[in-house]
Amino acid sequence: MKDDREKWARIRIVMIGAFFGLLFVIITGRAFYLQILQHEEMVKRADKQHQRIVPLTPARGAIMDRNGTPLAVSVEMDSCYGEPRHIQDVEGTAAVLAPLLGTPKNELVKKLSNGKGFVWLERRLTPEIALRVKNMKLRGIGFVKENKRFYPNVEIASHVLGFTGQDPNGLEGIELRYDSIILGNTGYLITERDNLGRDIAVKSTVIKNTSPGKNVILTLDKNIQYITERELAKAVTDSGAKNGMALVMESDTGRILAMANYPTFNPNSYSRYSQAELRNRIVADSFEPGSTFKVFLIAAALEEKIIKPADMFNCENGKYKVADCTIHDTHSYGRLTVSDVLKYSSNIGAAKIGFKLGDERLFRYLKSFGFGDRTGIDLPGESAGNLRDKRRWYGVDLANISFGQGVSTSAIQLVTAISAVANGGNLMKPYIVDRILDDSGQEVQKFEPQTVHRVISQDTAQQMARMMETVTTSGGTGMNAAVDGFRVAGKTGTAQKVDSVTRRYGAKRTASFVGFIPADKPKLTILVVVDEPKTSQYGGVVAAPAFRAIAQNTLAYLKVVPSGESNRQPRIVEAVNNQARANLALQQEAMSEGDALETPADGETTMPDFRGMSMRRVLQVMEKRNINIRLLGSGRAMEQSPPPGHKIRGVDEVWIKFTPSA
């Protein structure tokens, strides 16, 4: 009996010992796991309990033109914060800071009295304001470096670049499309907390600095962009139009050299503008192309070999009844060749060619030229336009679509399609980003021209180019697009707009001119669209002169030497008085879809004194004198080159430095 008790006692001692031994092993293992294997994780958890992370604005990579000129940059600026627990005189501190920060005193008092250990007072201060606040050496007021997006060229290429928000994520344009590539890594500021989780103080150093994102190099050329914006602004303002668009593309590659909208906006202060003003209408909007569509109709008919350039069509003396509708020409024509149908822009001739081609083949070629589908350009918000399926073409739809009515296209679609004619028949994918670089300047991605497919044969393209040249010769609708020393191929367009109330075609028009130059060896495809012009409704009057000015200045900038050949006619001698000039303009407008000659402002002029002028006034004066302007800064003009009185030519570069008004 005694032995059994002793035996059971030993068993209990062993069991208890084993239990405590196992417990010790478990505790030791757990301690090893937590203190050795999970050391870093536990430190992070501890830090989170007594520290608060304040994210800092990341630095975005730069956006540059194809020559490396900065178009969008990130500027390091001081952001001001407060530590309320360390501020003894809240009222006094708020009183001295309010006028400098531009914040009401009551709002600052509220921020500095909330009992927190950290509060933002103002983000991204100007250097002058930050220095003045720092010099005050206020207790409890500190600074940390953050980045702010800045557009040094103000309005130039603003619709292409887009803009960023305060966070600063991209909201429009390239900034939005390449946001994940441009956006850098966020930095962090650390604040200490007590055992109850309350902020105590801000650490003296930033635990992690921001790092910049990748740099984006565009196909745009800042100088060509400026030329395009200047001439578009002139065309819109001179014609009293609602707005306008202009586009310059390399004919054989699809690279965009300039993309302009007017009115434009300043991306540094985008919140002042409406959504309509911020929208890049070149990719986001569509419009009826009007007579520019005749190029694709005739190209399709030539490719199908159902017509030849010399074939004759009866244009019915200006009136042609189809079903219950009557098609009109601007002027009465009898029999015209296919080439003359294009030259004089006959709607009736185009309708008859369309009937001969048929709806199925016309629809197939229009789709092949890219209409009704997005081009895939690397910009957000692209419109596909509107090309109804051929099964929904009724009555006179075939005739209307043959001359660009009842169908809509975006500007980028139209330029891409015309470029296919210019380059020998290949539809190219348009693109606006050339390459991407890392923050050390090393290339990480390169974009190359992409051929989508062949639309027409090279022989058809060459025939179309020769016919399009006649548009800019004597009697053609695009005489104002002719450029001295170069052969120009193009087409005018004047399209009625649908009234939003009646849903019928009204009195408002969209005037356009699209073409390529030099016609024999195309380098540039250029489109100018003027929306609702008041002085004249014709593309040959309001859009063609802008095409000529853009082409002339761009070719000079690119150092393309004139061949000596030109389809420009001799200039009309300047009329002796205003009445004669008016009569001349009226007579020439009546010649065709729209003709008016404009004497170019060649030769030398004297540099005006711009000092003290506003930027708007400078632009007005310089545009009238056809002088290239390089604008630096904003505000009032303070410096200029060349100096006042210096002799300059219309193609000379001029820079003007502006300083903000006090």
Residue, then its C-alpha position, 0 to 999 in steps of 0.5 A: m500500500k505504502d509502495d503504491r502511494e510512493k509510486w503514485a507520488r513519483i508519477r505526479i512529480v514526473m507529470i508536473g515536472a514534464f508539464f512545467g518543462l513543456l511549458f518552459v519549452i513552449i515559452t522559450g520557443r515563442a520568445f525566440y520566434l517573437q524576439i528573433l524571427q519576428h523582430e522586425e515585424m514587432v518593431k514595426r508594430a511598436d512604432k505604429q503604436h507610438q508613431r503616426i505617419v504623415p504622407l508627403t506629396p510624391a515627386r512626378g517625373a518631367i514631361m518634355d518635348r522631343n528636344g528635351t525642353p521641359l513642359a511639366v516639372s516638379v518643383e520642391m517647395d516648403s510646406c508649413y505645419g504646426e505643433p499645437r502642444h508646443i505653441q503657447d500663444v495661439e492667438g498671437t501666432a495665428a495673427v502673424l501667420a494669417p496675412l502671410l499664409g492667406t488664411p483667415k486668423n480664425e481658421l488658424v486659431k481653430k487648427l492650432s487649438n485642436g489639441k493635436g501634436f501635428v497639423w498642416l497649416e499651408r502646403r507648398l508655399t512660395p519660396e518668398i513666403a516660406l522664407r518670411v515665415k522661417n525668419m520669424k522663428l515661431r515656436g511650434i511652427g515647422f517646415v518639410k519639403e514637398n513637391k508641386r507640379f509646375y508648367p513653365n510654358v503656361e498655356i503651351a500644349s496645355h490640353v495635351l499635358g493635362f494637369t494634376g490634383q493636390d494629391p497629386n494624381g494626374l487628372e487629364g491629358i498625358e498626366l492622366r494617361y501615364d500617371s502610374i509611370i510619371l508618379g514617384n514614390t511617396g515620402y513620410l513624416i513621422t510624429e511621436r505619440d504618447n501611451l494614449g495615442r495622442d500626438i506629442a511632437v514631430k521628429s526632426t527628420v523625414i523618415k523617407n524622402t520622396s523619389p521622382g517618377k519616370n520622365v516622359i518625352l513627347t513627340l511634340d515640338k514646342n516651337i511647332q506647337y507654339i506656331t500652331e497655337r498662334e495661328l489657330a488663335k489668329a484664325v479663331t479670333d479674326s473670324g469671331a468663331k466659337n473655338g478651333m482645333a489644329l493638328v500637325m502630324e508627320s505623314d509617314t510615321g503618325r508622330i504628332l508634332a503639334m496639337a492645339n485647341y483654342p481657347t486654351f487654359n493655364p494648367n497651373s490654375y486649372s480650377r478657374y476654367s470650365q470642363a468644356e475649356l479643359r477638354n482636349r476636343i481634338v481627341a474627345d469631340s467629333f464633328e461632321p467633316g463636310s467636303t473633306f470626306k470627298v477625298f476618301l470617297i474618290a480614293a475608294a472609287l479609284e481603288e475599285k477602278i470604277i472611275k478615272p480622274a478624267d471621267m465626266f459627271n453631270c453636276e446638274n447645274g447646281k440642283y439634283k433631286v434624290a428621292d424626296c430631297t434636293i442636293h445643292d452645290t454652292h455654284s452651278y456646274g455642268r459636266l465636271t471631271v472627277s478631279d474637278v469634282l474635288k477641286y470645286s467641291s461639288n456635292i452633286g458630283a460626289a453623290k453620283i460617284g457615291f451611287k456608282l461605288g455603292d453603300e457596301r464598298l463605301f462603308r468598307y473603305l471608310k472603316s478601313f480609313g479608320f472612321g467609326d473606330r478609335t485610333g488608339i492614340d495614347l491620350p485619354g477620352e478618345s471619341a470613336g466618332n459616328l459611322r452608322d452601319k451600312r444596314r442603317w443607311y436609308g434614302v439619301d444617306l449614301a449621297n449625304i455621306s459621300f460629301g461628309q454629312g450624316v457622319s462624324t469624325s474626330a480631328i485625330q481620325l481625319v488627320t490619320a486618314i489623310s496621312a494614309v493618302a499622303n504616305g502612299g496608302n498606309l494607315m498609321k497609328p498616331y502617337i504622342v509619346d516618343r520614349i520614357l526615361d528613368d530618373s537617371g536619364q536611361e531609356v526604359q521604353k521606346f515607341e516606334p511608328q506602327t502600321v495598322h494596315r494598307v488602305i489603298s495602293q500607292d498608285t491610287a494615293q499618288q492619283m489622289a495627291r495630284m487631284m488634291e493639288t488642284v484644290t489649291t490652284s486657281g479656281g480651287t476652293g483652297m487657294n489660300a492654303a498655297v505656300d510659296g515654293f512648295r506643292v500643297a495637296g489639300k481639301t476644304g470642308t464646310a459642314q452644317k451643324v445640327d441644331s440641338v433643339t430642332r435636331r435639324y441642320g441649322a445656319k451654324r457651320t464648321a469650316s476646315f482645311v486638311g492637307f499635306i505638304p510638300a505634295d510630292k514628298p509629304k512631310l507634314t499633314i495639317l488640319v485646321v478646324v474653325d467652329e462657327p465662324k462669323t465672318s465667313q462660313y467657308g473652310g477656304v476662307v477661315a481655315a486655309p490661311a491658318f494652314r498656310a501660315i502653320a505650314q510655312n513657319t513649320l517648314a522654315y523651322l525644320k529647314v525644309v528647302p523649297s523646291g521652287e515648284s509651287n501651285r500658288q497663283p500670283r498675288i493680287v495687288e492690294a486694293v486701294n481702299n477698304q471698299a475695294r478690299a471688301n468687294l474683292a473678298l466678296q467676289q473671290e468668296a463667290m468663286s467657289e466653296g470659299d476663296a479669299l486672298e490674303t497678302p502675307a506679312d513677309g519682309e522686315t518690321t520693327m520690334p515694338d516696345f512691349r515693356g509694361m504690356s500684359m501677355r494678352r496685349v503682347l500676343q495681339v501685337m505680335e500676331k498682327r506682325n507675324i513674329n514668333i514669340r517665346l513667352l517666359g513667366s507671367g504678369r507684365a512684360m519686363e524684358q525683351s529680345p531684340p530691343p525696341g526698334h531692332k529690325i526683325r523678320g516675320v520668322d525671327e524668334v523673339w522672347i519676352k520675359f514677364t514678371p508678376s505684378a506687385 
